[in-house]
Amino acid sequence: MMNRVDLNCDMGESFGVYKLGLDEEVIKFISSANIACGFHAGDPVVMDYTVKLAKQNGVGIGAHPSFPDLSGFGRRKIEFDPDELEKYIIYQIGALMAFCLGNGAELQHVKAHGSLNNMASTDEKLAMAIATAIKKVDRNLIFVAPACSSMYKAGKEAGIKVASEVFADRAYNPDGTLVSRKLTGAVIKDPDKAAERAIKMIKDCRITAVDGSEFEVEVDTICVHGDNPEAINLVKKIREELRKEDIRVMPMREFIK
């Protein structure tokens, strides 16, 4: 059993006058933030503000690149040439890195968003494009990749740091992929159930799939969501249960070397 874990959450997804998420509240309970880089959400003002917010709260800062899909919030499947995708990832990482430099902060990690994350989990070429982009920008950045995914393998093959990610509030298929959000039960909204799953993942290094089967995982970071009041209660409950189990929550940079 591990006695440490990182909690990450997507942030900086507001755009112009449109407010999305409860960043100021949820940031109190996490250790790493995945900040939108303008391609599925976010804009220069929001990116700068969110970097400042993360720095003030001692939270690790991560770039959250996506397909260029503002109107679809990055959740639509887009056929992308891997070489072209690599450039899009470099562009987005560079944008957030500039705001980190401007605020005296350090970029900690990179995590793909939405459909890109889902597609690259099983597509080896897309996965390697992301890993290569990260390596070209800064090989010390941590690649946050779903446990058992093509991205995790690609990161290891590229020789960069990789954090194995699991989701406490999402249901899993037997092959280790996430159940589609379009299906009933894909998102777990019960704080007690989500917290119970998180503890099991950390203590047993296993995940129970929707069919009752189990598979082994390595857990470095747990993704939680905080875009509604229910989700905030879920994050609070997970922190509470982790504290009871004497599992420390800390930015991934503190234990992934």
Buried (B, 14 or more C-beta within 10 A) or exposed (E): EBEBBBBBBBBBBBBEEEEBBBBEBBBEBBBBBBBBBBBBBBBEEBBBBBBBBBBEBEBBBBBBBBBBBBEBBBBEEBEBEBEEBBEBBBBBBBBBBBBBEEBEBBBBBBBBBBBBBBBBBBBBBBBBBBBBBBBBBEEBBBBBBBBBBBBBBBBBEBEBBBBBBBBBBBBBBEEBBBBEEEEEEBBBBBBEBBBBBBBBBBEBBEBBBEEEEEBEBBBBBBBBBBBEEEBBBBBBBBBEBBEEEEBBBBBBBEBBE
